[in-house]
Amino acid sequence: MDETSIFSICVTRDQMLERGLKQWQRQKKSSPKNPLRVSFIGEAGIDNGALRKEFLTEMMAGIEKRFFEGGDNGKTPKYSMTDMDKYNFKTIGEIFSVSIAQDGPPPNLFMQWCYNYISTGEIDQEAITENDITDPELMELIKEIKAADNATLMMCTDRILSCGYTGAVSIQRREDIVRAVVLHATVRLLPMLQQICSGMKLYGLLSLVQQEADICRQLFVPGSFCKVDADFLVKSLSPIFSENGTMRRQRESKVVNFLQDFVQDMEDEEEDNRGDMPEEKGEDVKAETCIDDMNINVGRFCQWLTGQAHVPLIHADRENFKIVMEFDHDCHVRYGTHSICYPVVNSCSRSVTFPVTHLTTYAEFKSVLSQAIVHGYEFGRC
């Protein structure tokens, strides 16, 4: 990394992906080789690391959703000549490099054959099957070819020929036709993967991947990389308690237990989609509905607290990852009579202060915290 200058990105939170890509590409005074510093227009937050992590987290999620397609087993770039010309996948490769090098999430999304191409520069055609196809139109075409008779197969002739197949179109050649579609679906993505590789030359990442393909695979292919879960978050909590035996200590312990239950409830909702939720009554049911309706999950909660939604990549960083919990017992003294206070987060120092007076029940805790997470990303005060 060249630390003689700063790679400064200033964007709004609205349309962060599009604005981020545009600002990334138009830099004139610096480059992604320099340390990244992020600011959000209209906000007072100063980037000491958390804003950078939050920006990279949002950019990586946006890139995956906008420019890739596939499922849990991996994704491939979406074929689009317009996107390739307008956004240039080299920029995406640069963002991957910066994210890995500067504490952001890794691009843990590629199908195995895509990673093999990135790490070797070659494509193993024999290893690619129809299960590696992610384009909806070509997946539908393969399905039609497999179910077709001679008459219905002829109706697909134009689409088959556009995939580069030059033989006879008949059910006797069905396997050859399907193979041609599979190869067409993968080969046409190579220019995009090549541009990504070009961007990954930043910091020498591409060379590292090629030299240590097996070690780096966990950063690029789903299955090895650990996402943030309830256990990781709870083990990271570092509460600053009052003296043992005091009423303050009892209230603080109750808030810590509330937080553990809150995180575990979110994880349970993610896993079974609220299929087997325990029976609850009264206010707790309302608060549980609040969490689900607001689409809060463990990763989003971690990002709200720390700026990142991923487990640190380096083992030492994982061991040192702590979230400091502090407790405010005196908000009524400062503010007089009022009905609600929200937790105050310092994501750069990974600390959060809970207004104990307003968190006397689990239902209150969930309601207050859910609202804070949804509406409390911006660095400002009302």
PAROTI-848925 format. One record per residue (C-alpha): residue number from 1; residue in one letter; x, y, z. Coordinates in pm, 1 decimal. Example, Ala and Ser with C-alpha at 12.3 -4.5 7.8 and 13.67 -1.06 7.14 Angstrom:
2
+-----+----+----------+----------+----------+
!   i ! aa !       px !       py !       pz !
+-----+----+----------+----------+----------+
!   1 !  a !   1230.0 !   -450.0 !    780.0 !
!   2 !  s !   1367.0 !   -106.0 !    714.0 !
+-----+----+----------+----------+----------+
END
This chain:
382
+-----+----+----------+----------+----------+
!   i ! aa !       px !       py !       pz !
+-----+----+----------+----------+----------+
!   1 !  m !      0.0 !      0.0 !      0.0 !
!   2 !  d !    127.1 !    345.6 !    -94.2 !
!   3 !  e !     72.6 !    566.7 !    211.4 !
!   4 !  t !    205.8 !    886.6 !     53.1 !
!   5 !  s !   -152.3 !    991.1 !    -24.9 !
!   6 !  i !   -513.2 !    912.6 !     71.7 !
!   7 !  f !   -771.2 !    751.8 !   -156.4 !
!   8 !  s !  -1072.3 !    956.3 !    -52.8 !
!   9 !  i !  -1428.6 !    854.1 !   -135.0 !
!  10 !  c !  -1717.9 !   1087.1 !    -47.6 !
!  11 !  v !  -2070.0 !    958.1 !   -118.0 !
!  12 !  t !  -2427.7 !    973.8 !      1.8 !
!  13 !  r !  -2593.8 !    671.6 !    156.8 !
!  14 !  d !  -2857.0 !    677.8 !   -118.5 !
!  15 !  q !  -2748.0 !    478.5 !   -425.2 !
!  16 !  m !  -2420.9 !    397.0 !   -253.0 !
!  17 !  l !  -2321.3 !    130.3 !   -506.8 !
!  18 !  e !  -2363.5 !    348.4 !   -816.3 !
!  19 !  r !  -2215.2 !    657.3 !   -650.0 !
!  20 !  g !  -1931.6 !    454.9 !   -502.3 !
!  21 !  l !  -1836.9 !    302.9 !   -838.6 !
!  22 !  k !  -1847.0 !    641.8 !  -1008.8 !
!  23 !  q !  -1632.4 !    810.3 !   -744.7 !
!  24 !  w !  -1392.2 !    516.4 !   -742.3 !
!  25 !  q !  -1334.8 !    548.0 !  -1116.7 !
!  26 !  r !  -1295.0 !    926.8 !  -1137.1 !
!  27 !  q !  -1018.2 !    972.1 !   -880.5 !
!  28 !  k !   -748.5 !   1206.6 !  -1012.3 !
!  29 !  k !   -530.2 !   1294.1 !   -713.6 !
!  30 !  s !   -487.3 !    944.3 !   -575.5 !
!  31 !  s !   -561.3 !    579.8 !   -653.2 !
!  32 !  p !   -678.0 !    259.4 !   -481.2 !
!  33 !  k !   -309.8 !    190.2 !   -408.0 !
!  34 !  n !   -344.4 !    448.4 !   -131.2 !
!  35 !  p !   -524.6 !    391.8 !    201.2 !
!  36 !  l !   -901.9 !    427.5 !    160.7 !
!  37 !  r !  -1081.6 !    694.4 !    364.3 !
!  38 !  v !  -1459.2 !    730.7 !    338.9 !
!  39 !  s !  -1697.6 !   1010.7 !    430.7 !
!  40 !  f !  -2073.4 !   1034.9 !    389.7 !
!  41 !  i !  -2204.8 !   1364.4 !    257.7 !
!  42 !  g !  -2395.0 !   1556.4 !    525.4 !
!  43 !  e !  -2264.9 !   1345.3 !    814.4 !
!  44 !  a !  -2008.9 !   1436.8 !   1078.1 !
!  45 !  g !  -1847.6 !   1094.2 !   1105.8 !
!  46 !  i !  -1465.9 !   1085.1 !   1073.2 !
!  47 !  d !  -1322.1 !    767.6 !    924.6 !
!  48 !  n !  -1096.1 !    593.5 !   1172.6 !
!  49 !  g !  -1171.5 !    256.5 !   1016.5 !
!  50 !  a !  -1540.7 !    195.4 !   1078.6 !
!  51 !  l !  -1667.9 !    409.4 !    788.7 !
!  52 !  r !  -1428.3 !    233.6 !    553.1 !
!  53 !  k !  -1550.8 !   -107.1 !    671.2 !
!  54 !  e !  -1913.4 !     -0.5 !    639.0 !
!  55 !  f !  -1856.0 !    135.1 !    286.1 !
!  56 !  l !  -1673.2 !   -180.2 !    175.7 !
!  57 !  t !  -1941.1 !   -400.4 !    333.2 !
!  58 !  e !  -2217.1 !   -216.6 !    145.7 !
!  59 !  m !  -2019.0 !   -209.8 !   -179.3 !
!  60 !  m !  -1941.8 !   -582.3 !   -166.8 !
!  61 !  a !  -2305.2 !   -667.8 !    -95.3 !
!  62 !  g !  -2420.9 !   -432.9 !   -371.9 !
!  63 !  i !  -2173.3 !   -573.4 !   -623.4 !
!  64 !  e !  -2285.1 !   -928.9 !   -548.1 !
!  65 !  k !  -2651.5 !   -838.9 !   -593.7 !
!  66 !  r !  -2607.4 !   -614.9 !   -899.1 !
!  67 !  f !  -2334.3 !   -785.2 !  -1101.6 !
!  68 !  f !  -2351.9 !  -1154.7 !  -1006.6 !
!  69 !  e !  -2614.1 !  -1426.8 !  -1021.0 !
!  70 !  g !  -2641.6 !  -1777.1 !   -880.9 !
!  71 !  g !  -2723.0 !  -1948.9 !   -552.8 !
!  72 !  d !  -2572.1 !  -2065.1 !   -226.0 !
!  73 !  n !  -2318.3 !  -2284.1 !   -406.3 !
!  74 !  g !  -2163.7 !  -1985.4 !   -579.2 !
!  75 !  k !  -2227.7 !  -1718.0 !   -837.7 !
!  76 !  t !  -2094.2 !  -1602.3 !  -1171.9 !
!  77 !  p !  -2087.9 !  -1254.9 !  -1329.7 !
!  78 !  k !  -2410.0 !  -1151.0 !  -1501.7 !
!  79 !  y !  -2352.2 !  -1134.2 !  -1873.5 !
!  80 !  s !  -2400.2 !   -772.7 !  -1978.1 !
!  81 !  m !  -2192.9 !   -590.2 !  -2237.2 !
!  82 !  t !  -2344.8 !   -264.0 !  -2112.1 !
!  83 !  d !  -2220.9 !   -322.1 !  -1758.0 !
!  84 !  m !  -1880.8 !   -434.0 !  -1882.8 !
!  85 !  d !  -1838.3 !   -110.5 !  -2079.7 !
!  86 !  k !  -1998.2 !    128.4 !  -1829.9 !
!  87 !  y !  -1867.0 !      0.0 !  -1498.1 !
!  88 !  n !  -1566.7 !   -204.0 !  -1610.8 !
!  89 !  f !  -1522.7 !   -517.4 !  -1402.8 !
!  90 !  k !  -1162.4 !   -411.3 !  -1341.1 !
!  91 !  t !  -1303.8 !   -165.9 !  -1085.6 !
!  92 !  i !  -1484.6 !   -455.0 !   -916.5 !
!  93 !  g !  -1155.8 !   -646.6 !   -900.1 !
!  94 !  e !   -990.2 !   -344.2 !   -740.0 !
!  95 !  i !  -1267.2 !   -321.5 !   -479.8 !
!  96 !  f !  -1217.4 !   -691.9 !   -402.7 !
!  97 !  s !   -845.6 !   -627.6 !   -346.2 !
!  98 !  v !   -899.3 !   -321.3 !   -127.3 !
!  99 !  s !  -1166.7 !   -498.3 !     77.1 !
! 100 !  i !   -939.7 !   -793.3 !    154.3 !
! 101 !  a !   -637.7 !   -572.1 !    227.0 !
! 102 !  q !   -817.8 !   -308.3 !    436.6 !
! 103 !  d !  -1039.8 !   -510.6 !    672.6 !
! 104 !  g !  -1348.6 !   -540.3 !    453.0 !
! 105 !  p !  -1533.1 !   -863.5 !    370.1 !
! 106 !  p !  -1384.0 !  -1101.6 !    112.3 !
! 107 !  p !  -1560.9 !  -1172.9 !   -220.7 !
! 108 !  n !  -1686.7 !  -1505.2 !    -90.0 !
! 109 !  l !  -1926.0 !  -1565.3 !   -378.3 !
! 110 !  f !  -1758.1 !  -1729.5 !   -679.4 !
! 111 !  m !  -1845.9 !  -2065.9 !   -827.4 !
! 112 !  q !  -1557.5 !  -2310.4 !   -817.5 !
! 113 !  w !  -1492.8 !  -2293.7 !  -1192.4 !
! 114 !  c !  -1469.7 !  -1912.3 !  -1177.1 !
! 115 !  y !  -1213.0 !  -1929.8 !   -897.9 !
! 116 !  n !  -1018.9 !  -2195.2 !  -1088.0 !
! 117 !  y !  -1002.0 !  -1959.4 !  -1384.9 !
! 118 !  i !   -888.1 !  -1668.6 !  -1165.0 !
! 119 !  s !   -619.6 !  -1879.9 !   -996.7 !
! 120 !  t !   -490.1 !  -2060.2 !  -1308.4 !
! 121 !  g !   -588.3 !  -1844.9 !  -1608.0 !
! 122 !  e !   -740.3 !  -2153.1 !  -1768.9 !
! 123 !  i !  -1086.7 !  -2303.5 !  -1793.5 !
! 124 !  d !  -1140.3 !  -2677.1 !  -1745.7 !
! 125 !  q !  -1424.9 !  -2740.3 !  -1988.7 !
! 126 !  e !  -1468.0 !  -3102.7 !  -1885.1 !
! 127 !  a !  -1525.3 !  -3005.7 !  -1520.6 !
! 128 !  i !  -1805.3 !  -2759.4 !  -1602.0 !
! 129 !  t !  -2158.6 !  -2898.4 !  -1603.7 !
! 130 !  e !  -2508.1 !  -2760.9 !  -1645.6 !
! 131 !  n !  -2520.4 !  -2716.3 !  -1268.1 !
! 132 !  d !  -2266.8 !  -2435.2 !  -1312.5 !
! 133 !  i !  -2504.8 !  -2232.0 !  -1530.1 !
! 134 !  t !  -2660.2 !  -1931.6 !  -1358.0 !
! 135 !  d !  -2814.0 !  -1738.8 !  -1648.5 !
! 136 !  p !  -3195.6 !  -1782.8 !  -1616.9 !
! 137 !  e !  -3257.8 !  -1781.0 !  -1993.0 !
! 138 !  l !  -2992.0 !  -2043.5 !  -2065.4 !
! 139 !  m !  -3107.1 !  -2255.1 !  -1770.9 !
! 140 !  e !  -3457.6 !  -2246.4 !  -1916.2 !
! 141 !  l !  -3322.7 !  -2335.3 !  -2261.8 !
! 142 !  i !  -3143.1 !  -2641.1 !  -2123.9 !
! 143 !  k !  -3461.2 !  -2746.3 !  -1945.5 !
! 144 !  e !  -3659.8 !  -2716.0 !  -2270.3 !
! 145 !  i !  -3397.8 !  -2912.4 !  -2465.5 !
! 146 !  k !  -3404.6 !  -3198.1 !  -2214.9 !
! 147 !  a !  -3783.8 !  -3216.7 !  -2219.7 !
! 148 !  a !  -3826.7 !  -3169.6 !  -2597.5 !
! 149 !  d !  -3915.6 !  -3412.8 !  -2871.9 !
! 150 !  n !  -3802.3 !  -3358.4 !  -3231.5 !
! 151 !  a !  -4088.0 !  -3119.5 !  -3309.6 !
! 152 !  t !  -4054.1 !  -2898.3 !  -3003.9 !
! 153 !  l !  -3673.6 !  -2908.2 !  -3024.3 !
! 154 !  m !  -3688.8 !  -2746.7 !  -3368.3 !
! 155 !  m !  -3867.7 !  -2451.3 !  -3210.4 !
! 156 !  c !  -3549.7 !  -2386.8 !  -3009.5 !
! 157 !  t !  -3323.3 !  -2391.9 !  -3316.4 !
! 158 !  d !  -3246.8 !  -2018.7 !  -3327.1 !
! 159 !  r !  -3152.9 !  -2006.7 !  -2958.9 !
! 160 !  i !  -2942.8 !  -2321.5 !  -2992.9 !
! 161 !  l !  -2753.0 !  -2188.5 !  -3292.2 !
! 162 !  s !  -2689.9 !  -1857.8 !  -3114.7 !
! 163 !  c !  -2498.5 !  -2059.7 !  -2853.6 !
! 164 !  g !  -2247.3 !  -2169.2 !  -3116.7 !
! 165 !  y !  -2382.6 !  -2516.6 !  -3186.9 !
! 166 !  t !  -2324.3 !  -2613.8 !  -3551.0 !
! 167 !  g !  -2442.6 !  -2975.8 !  -3569.8 !
! 168 !  a !  -2779.9 !  -3127.0 !  -3650.7 !
! 169 !  v !  -3063.9 !  -3019.0 !  -3423.5 !
! 170 !  s !  -3225.3 !  -3348.7 !  -3319.3 !
! 171 !  i !  -3296.9 !  -3537.0 !  -2999.0 !
! 172 !  q !  -3024.4 !  -3786.5 !  -3095.4 !
! 173 !  r !  -2775.5 !  -3502.4 !  -3049.5 !
! 174 !  r !  -2936.3 !  -3375.8 !  -2729.9 !
! 175 !  e !  -2625.9 !  -3419.3 !  -2511.9 !
! 176 !  d !  -2407.0 !  -3237.0 !  -2765.8 !
! 177 !  i !  -2656.6 !  -2951.6 !  -2781.1 !
! 178 !  v !  -2671.4 !  -2918.9 !  -2403.8 !
! 179 !  r !  -2292.1 !  -2926.6 !  -2390.2 !
! 180 !  a !  -2272.6 !  -2644.0 !  -2643.6 !
! 181 !  v !  -2510.5 !  -2431.4 !  -2437.1 !
! 182 !  v !  -2308.6 !  -2498.4 !  -2120.5 !
! 183 !  l !  -1981.7 !  -2397.8 !  -2286.7 !
! 184 !  h !  -2141.8 !  -2089.5 !  -2439.1 !
! 185 !  a !  -2275.6 !  -1982.9 !  -2098.1 !
! 186 !  t !  -1930.7 !  -2004.7 !  -1938.9 !
! 187 !  v !  -1699.7 !  -1889.7 !  -2217.3 !
! 188 !  r !  -1889.5 !  -1565.7 !  -2274.9 !
! 189 !  l !  -1818.6 !  -1469.3 !  -1912.2 !
! 190 !  l !  -1441.7 !  -1489.2 !  -1954.4 !
! 191 !  p !  -1395.4 !  -1121.3 !  -2058.5 !
! 192 !  m !  -1560.0 !  -1015.0 !  -1731.6 !
! 193 !  l !  -1346.8 !  -1253.0 !  -1526.5 !
! 194 !  q !  -1039.1 !  -1125.4 !  -1710.7 !
! 195 !  q !  -1125.4 !   -769.1 !  -1613.4 !
! 196 !  i !  -1174.1 !   -877.6 !  -1251.9 !
! 197 !  c !   -830.7 !  -1043.7 !  -1264.0 !
! 198 !  s !   -682.1 !   -720.2 !  -1398.5 !
! 199 !  g !   -826.4 !   -528.6 !  -1102.4 !
! 200 !  m !   -698.7 !   -792.6 !   -860.2 !
! 201 !  k !   -341.7 !   -712.2 !   -960.2 !
! 202 !  l !   -373.5 !   -430.4 !   -706.4 !
! 203 !  y !   -149.6 !   -509.3 !   -405.3 !
! 204 !  g !    -36.1 !   -823.1 !   -589.9 !
! 205 !  l !   -353.8 !  -1008.1 !   -492.5 !
! 206 !  l !   -380.5 !  -1195.5 !   -822.4 !
! 207 !  s !    -23.4 !  -1324.5 !   -792.4 !
! 208 !  l !    -89.9 !  -1435.4 !   -436.1 !
! 209 !  v !   -404.9 !  -1622.7 !   -542.2 !
! 210 !  q !   -216.4 !  -1793.9 !   -823.2 !
! 211 !  q !     70.0 !  -1893.7 !   -593.2 !
! 212 !  e !   -149.3 !  -2004.8 !   -300.4 !
! 213 !  a !   -469.4 !  -2116.5 !   -472.7 !
! 214 !  d !   -572.5 !  -2365.8 !   -204.0 !
! 215 !  i !   -520.6 !  -2124.9 !     86.2 !
! 216 !  c !   -696.2 !  -1832.0 !    -86.4 !
! 217 !  r !   -992.6 !  -2041.4 !   -202.7 !
! 218 !  q !  -1178.1 !  -1985.7 !    125.2 !
! 219 !  l !  -1186.2 !  -1611.1 !     52.1 !
! 220 !  f !  -1355.0 !  -1654.8 !   -285.6 !
! 221 !  v !  -1561.5 !  -1976.5 !   -280.4 !
! 222 !  p !  -1856.8 !  -2022.5 !    -38.9 !
! 223 !  g !  -1827.7 !  -2294.7 !    222.9 !
! 224 !  s !  -1517.2 !  -2206.3 !    425.2 !
! 225 !  f !  -1555.9 !  -1843.5 !    524.7 !
! 226 !  c !  -1725.6 !  -1792.0 !    861.1 !
! 227 !  k !  -2008.5 !  -1540.3 !    871.5 !
! 228 !  v !  -2094.3 !  -1352.5 !   1187.0 !
! 229 !  d !  -2321.5 !  -1560.2 !   1410.4 !
! 230 !  a !  -2471.4 !  -1526.4 !   1757.1 !
! 231 !  d !  -2192.9 !  -1722.6 !   1927.4 !
! 232 !  f !  -1922.1 !  -1500.5 !   1779.1 !
! 233 !  l !  -2102.3 !  -1182.7 !   1882.1 !
! 234 !  v !  -2181.5 !  -1297.0 !   2235.6 !
! 235 !  k !  -1822.2 !  -1410.5 !   2294.9 !
! 236 !  s !  -1707.5 !  -1068.1 !   2172.7 !
! 237 !  l !  -1908.7 !   -876.8 !   2433.3 !
! 238 !  s !  -1699.7 !   -697.1 !   2694.6 !
! 239 !  p !  -1934.2 !   -527.0 !   2944.9 !
! 240 !  i !  -1803.3 !   -266.9 !   3189.2 !
! 241 !  f !  -2002.5 !   -351.8 !   3501.9 !
! 242 !  s !  -2064.0 !   -152.5 !   3815.7 !
! 243 !  e !  -1956.2 !   -288.2 !   4154.5 !
! 244 !  n !  -2082.7 !   -632.5 !   4252.7 !
! 245 !  g !  -2391.1 !   -643.0 !   4472.0 !
! 246 !  t !  -2528.2 !   -304.0 !   4365.9 !
! 247 !  m !  -2864.4 !   -241.1 !   4200.3 !
! 248 !  r !  -2682.3 !    -93.1 !   3903.8 !
! 249 !  r !  -2491.5 !   -419.1 !   3854.6 !
! 250 !  q !  -2816.6 !   -617.7 !   3856.7 !
! 251 !  r !  -2973.9 !   -389.9 !   3594.5 !
! 252 !  e !  -2661.4 !   -408.6 !   3378.2 !
! 253 !  s !  -2656.4 !   -788.6 !   3394.0 !
! 254 !  k !  -3019.3 !   -791.1 !   3284.7 !
! 255 !  v !  -2935.3 !   -576.1 !   2980.0 !
! 256 !  v !  -2648.6 !   -810.1 !   2886.0 !
! 257 !  n !  -2887.1 !  -1106.3 !   2902.9 !
! 258 !  f !  -3140.1 !   -915.5 !   2693.0 !
! 259 !  l !  -2873.2 !   -854.9 !   2429.1 !
! 260 !  q !  -2774.3 !  -1221.6 !   2419.4 !
! 261 !  d !  -3139.4 !  -1324.9 !   2376.4 !
! 262 !  f !  -3190.1 !  -1058.0 !   2110.0 !
! 263 !  v !  -2896.5 !  -1179.7 !   1901.0 !
! 264 !  q !  -2994.1 !  -1545.3 !   1937.2 !
! 265 !  d !  -3355.7 !  -1467.4 !   1843.7 !
! 266 !  m !  -3235.4 !  -1299.6 !   1525.5 !
! 267 !  e !  -3027.2 !  -1601.5 !   1436.6 !
! 268 !  d !  -3319.4 !  -1838.0 !   1500.8 !
! 269 !  e !  -3542.0 !  -1629.6 !   1273.0 !
! 270 !  e !  -3279.6 !  -1646.5 !    997.3 !
! 271 !  e !  -3242.7 !  -2022.7 !   1025.7 !
! 272 !  d !  -3603.8 !  -2135.0 !   1031.4 !
! 273 !  n !  -3779.7 !  -1826.5 !    892.1 !
! 274 !  r !  -3994.5 !  -1801.0 !   1201.8 !
! 275 !  g !  -4122.6 !  -2152.6 !   1143.3 !
! 276 !  d !  -4094.7 !  -2290.1 !   1495.8 !
! 277 !  m !  -4095.8 !  -1984.3 !   1718.2 !
! 278 !  p !  -4170.2 !  -2033.9 !   2090.1 !
! 279 !  e !  -4501.9 !  -1907.3 !   2214.2 !
! 280 !  e !  -4483.8 !  -1560.2 !   2359.0 !
! 281 !  k !  -4742.3 !  -1325.2 !   2493.6 !
! 282 !  g !  -4823.8 !   -958.1 !   2514.7 !
! 283 !  e !  -4551.3 !   -705.6 !   2444.4 !
! 284 !  d !  -4287.6 !   -966.8 !   2355.9 !
! 285 !  v !  -4492.8 !  -1081.4 !   2057.8 !
! 286 !  k !  -4515.0 !   -723.7 !   1932.3 !
! 287 !  a !  -4140.3 !   -676.0 !   1970.2 !
! 288 !  e !  -4067.1 !  -1002.4 !   1790.4 !
! 289 !  t !  -4285.4 !   -891.7 !   1501.1 !
! 290 !  c !  -4096.7 !   -562.1 !   1501.4 !
! 291 !  i !  -3764.5 !   -742.5 !   1447.1 !
! 292 !  d !  -3900.2 !   -950.6 !   1160.1 !
! 293 !  d !  -4078.7 !   -662.1 !    989.8 !
! 294 !  m !  -3765.5 !   -445.5 !   1004.3 !
! 295 !  n !  -3556.7 !   -718.9 !    837.2 !
! 296 !  i !  -3281.2 !   -715.2 !   1099.9 !
! 297 !  n !  -3031.3 !  -1000.7 !   1105.1 !
! 298 !  v !  -2712.2 !  -1082.9 !   1292.7 !
! 299 !  g !  -2485.4 !   -946.6 !   1019.9 !
! 300 !  r !  -2672.6 !   -618.1 !   1000.7 !
! 301 !  f !  -2662.8 !   -582.8 !   1378.3 !
! 302 !  c !  -2286.0 !   -639.7 !   1379.9 !
! 303 !  q !  -2244.1 !   -382.4 !   1101.9 !
! 304 !  w !  -2445.6 !   -129.2 !   1301.6 !
! 305 !  l !  -2218.0 !   -183.1 !   1600.1 !
! 306 !  t !  -1878.3 !   -209.0 !   1432.0 !
! 307 !  g !  -1908.9 !   -108.1 !   1066.5 !
! 308 !  q !  -1851.7 !   -465.3 !    944.6 !
! 309 !  a !  -2078.1 !   -766.0 !    899.0 !
! 310 !  h !  -1806.5 !  -1030.0 !    865.2 !
! 311 !  v !  -1572.3 !  -1219.8 !   1094.8 !
! 312 !  p !  -1217.4 !  -1074.6 !   1077.3 !
! 313 !  l !  -1006.2 !  -1267.9 !    828.5 !
! 314 !  i !   -693.1 !  -1292.6 !   1045.8 !
! 315 !  h !   -699.5 !  -1520.9 !   1349.3 !
! 316 !  a !   -531.8 !  -1264.2 !   1575.9 !
! 317 !  d !   -791.2 !  -1003.2 !   1476.9 !
! 318 !  r !  -1071.3 !  -1248.1 !   1558.3 !
! 319 !  e !   -923.3 !  -1309.3 !   1902.0 !
! 320 !  n !   -895.3 !   -934.5 !   1968.9 !
! 321 !  f !  -1241.5 !   -849.1 !   1835.9 !
! 322 !  k !  -1425.6 !   -706.4 !   2137.0 !
! 323 !  i !  -1745.2 !   -502.2 !   2166.3 !
! 324 !  v !  -1737.6 !   -281.9 !   2475.0 !
! 325 !  m !  -2072.6 !   -244.8 !   2652.1 !
! 326 !  e !  -2123.5 !     60.1 !   2871.1 !
! 327 !  f !  -2432.6 !    157.1 !   3069.4 !
! 328 !  d !  -2603.2 !    493.7 !   3118.4 !
! 329 !  h !  -2807.5 !    513.8 !   3440.4 !
! 330 !  d !  -2846.8 !    892.0 !   3454.6 !
! 331 !  c !  -3022.1 !   1006.5 !   3137.4 !
! 332 !  h !  -3313.8 !   1147.6 !   3339.5 !
! 333 !  v !  -3073.5 !   1369.1 !   3531.2 !
! 334 !  r !  -2933.6 !   1514.9 !   3208.2 !
! 335 !  y !  -3249.5 !   1534.2 !   2998.6 !
! 336 !  g !  -3529.6 !   1564.8 !   3252.8 !
! 337 !  t !  -3858.1 !   1383.4 !   3196.2 !
! 338 !  h !  -3857.3 !   1195.6 !   2863.4 !
! 339 !  s !  -4003.7 !    874.9 !   2726.2 !
! 340 !  i !  -3719.0 !    710.9 !   2533.4 !
! 341 !  c !  -3343.6 !    707.2 !   2475.5 !
! 342 !  y !  -3152.7 !    502.1 !   2221.2 !
! 343 !  p !  -2818.2 !    323.9 !   2253.1 !
! 344 !  v !  -2519.1 !    533.6 !   2149.7 !
! 345 !  v !  -2268.1 !    353.5 !   1925.1 !
! 346 !  n !  -1904.8 !    437.5 !   1858.2 !
! 347 !  s !  -1828.8 !    197.5 !   1575.2 !
! 348 !  c !  -1462.7 !    302.1 !   1541.7 !
! 349 !  s !  -1390.0 !    194.1 !   1899.1 !
! 350 !  r !  -1650.9 !    -85.7 !   1882.2 !
! 351 !  s !  -1840.0 !     35.7 !   2187.0 !
! 352 !  v !  -2207.5 !     87.3 !   2269.2 !
! 353 !  t !  -2375.9 !    262.2 !   2560.8 !
! 354 !  f !  -2718.8 !    135.9 !   2668.3 !
! 355 !  p !  -2976.0 !    362.3 !   2842.0 !
! 356 !  v !  -3058.6 !    124.0 !   3126.9 !
! 357 !  t !  -3363.8 !    318.5 !   3250.5 !
! 358 !  h !  -3549.0 !    255.2 !   2922.6 !
! 359 !  l !  -3461.8 !   -116.5 !   2901.6 !
! 360 !  t !  -3640.4 !   -267.6 !   3200.9 !
! 361 !  t !  -3812.6 !   -549.1 !   3005.6 !
! 362 !  y !  -3708.1 !   -763.5 !   2711.9 !
! 363 !  a !  -3994.9 !   -620.3 !   2506.3 !
! 364 !  e !  -3870.2 !   -264.7 !   2566.7 !
! 365 !  f !  -3514.9 !   -372.3 !   2483.7 !
! 366 !  k !  -3613.4 !   -527.2 !   2151.6 !
! 367 !  s !  -3832.5 !   -236.3 !   2050.9 !
! 368 !  v !  -3571.9 !     29.7 !   2131.2 !
! 369 !  l !  -3279.7 !   -160.9 !   1981.5 !
! 370 !  s !  -3468.7 !   -254.8 !   1663.9 !
! 371 !  q !  -3559.2 !    108.4 !   1598.9 !
! 372 !  a !  -3201.3 !    217.5 !   1669.1 !
! 373 !  i !  -3057.0 !    -34.5 !   1422.3 !
! 374 !  v !  -3296.2 !     54.6 !   1141.9 !
! 375 !  h !  -3273.7 !    431.9 !   1180.6 !
! 376 !  g !  -2931.9 !    479.0 !   1336.0 !
! 377 !  y !  -2674.9 !    424.1 !   1058.8 !
! 378 !  e !  -2608.1 !    791.1 !    990.2 !
! 379 !  f !  -2348.3 !    979.8 !   1191.7 !
! 380 !  g !  -2556.7 !   1263.5 !   1332.1 !
! 381 !  r !  -2788.2 !   1370.6 !   1612.5 !
! 382 !  c !  -3148.2 !   1490.1 !   1605.7 !
+-----+----+----------+----------+----------+
END
